[in-house]
Amino acid sequence: MRLVLFMAVVANSLDLFATSVGIYWFGNREGNPFLAPVAEQSWPAFVLLKGVLIPLLIVRLYRYRRETPVLATAGMGLVTVALTAALGAWIGWMAGVLTVGRPTGF
């Protein structure tokens, strides 16, 4: 369970970074349609949601492991998979932008 906790925290941190880079440096609103409007309208609200509330959810799920181990494990797994998928989507989108945007060497 500690490994899943670590993976969830790392995936959330990297997703926060990738979302920031994707929105502000590349101007992408489609990569994360739920958080992009929040980030564009209020950067502190975005950081509060992604940098504070989601880690608190992860820690809360980790603390539930003694009371309801199946629910806590399933929740942590779901959060980790969702954050990893979001991170992968951002990385793939940014790789595509960088590959298409550079001039060819011909």
C-alpha positions in Angstrom: 0.0 0.0 0.0 2.9 2.4 0.6 4.1 1.9 -2.9 0.7 2.8 -4.2 0.7 5.9 -2.0 4.1 6.9 -3.3 3.0 6.3 -6.9 -0.2 8.4 -6.4 1.7 11.3 -4.9 4.4 11.3 -7.6 1.7 10.9 -10.4 -0.2 13.9 -8.9 2.9 16.0 -8.7 4.0 15.2 -12.2 0.4 15.8 -13.5 0.3 19.2 -11.8 3.6 20.1 -13.5 2.5 18.7 -16.9 -0.9 20.5 -16.7 0.9 23.8 -15.9 3.3 23.4 -18.8 0.6 22.2 -21.2 -1.7 25.1 -20.4 0.7 28.0 -20.1 3.6 27.2 -22.4 1.7 25.3 -25.1 -1.8 26.9 -24.7 -3.6 23.6 -24.6 -7.2 23.6 -23.2 -8.1 20.2 -24.7 -5.6 18.1 -22.7 -7.4 18.6 -19.5 -10.9 20.1 -20.2 -11.9 20.0 -16.5 -8.9 21.7 -15.0 -7.9 24.1 -17.8 -10.8 26.5 -17.2 -10.0 26.6 -13.5 -6.3 27.2 -14.2 -7.0 30.0 -16.7 -9.6 31.8 -14.5 -7.8 31.4 -11.1 -4.3 30.0 -10.8 -4.6 29.8 -6.9 -7.8 27.8 -7.2 -6.1 25.4 -9.6 -3.1 25.0 -7.3 -5.5 24.6 -4.3 -7.4 21.8 -6.0 -4.5 20.0 -7.6 -1.8 20.7 -5.1 -3.7 20.5 -1.8 -7.2 18.8 -2.1 -6.1 15.8 -4.2 -3.1 15.1 -2.0 -5.4 15.3 1.0 -7.7 12.8 -0.7 -4.8 10.5 -1.3 -3.7 10.7 2.4 -7.3 10.2 3.6 -7.6 7.0 1.4 -4.3 5.8 2.8 -5.5 6.3 6.4 -8.7 4.3 5.6 -6.5 1.2 5.0 -7.1 -0.1 8.6 -10.8 0.5 8.7 -11.8 -0.6 5.2 -8.8 -2.1 3.5 -10.6 -3.1 0.3 -12.2 0.3 -0.2 -9.0 2.1 0.6 -6.9 -0.1 -1.8 -9.5 0.3 -4.6 -9.7 4.0 -4.1 -5.9 4.4 -4.1 -5.6 2.2 -7.2 -8.3 4.2 -9.0 -6.7 7.6 -8.1 -3.3 6.3 -9.2 -4.5 4.9 -12.5 -6.5 8.1 -13.2 -3.5 10.4 -12.5 -1.1 8.2 -14.4 -3.5 8.2 -17.5 -3.8 12.0 -17.3 -0.1 12.3 -17.0 0.5 10.0 -20.0 -2.0 12.0 -22.1 -0.2 15.3 -21.3 3.2 13.8 -22.1 1.9 12.3 -25.3 0.2 15.6 -26.4 3.3 17.6 -25.6 5.5 15.2 -27.5 3.3 15.5 -30.5 3.3 19.2 -30.4 7.1 19.3 -30.1 7.5 16.7 -32.9 5.1 18.4 -35.3 6.2 21.9 -34.5 9.9 21.5 -35.3 11.2 21.9 -38.8 12.2 18.8 -40.7 15.9 18.2 -41.5 15.4 17.6 -45.2 
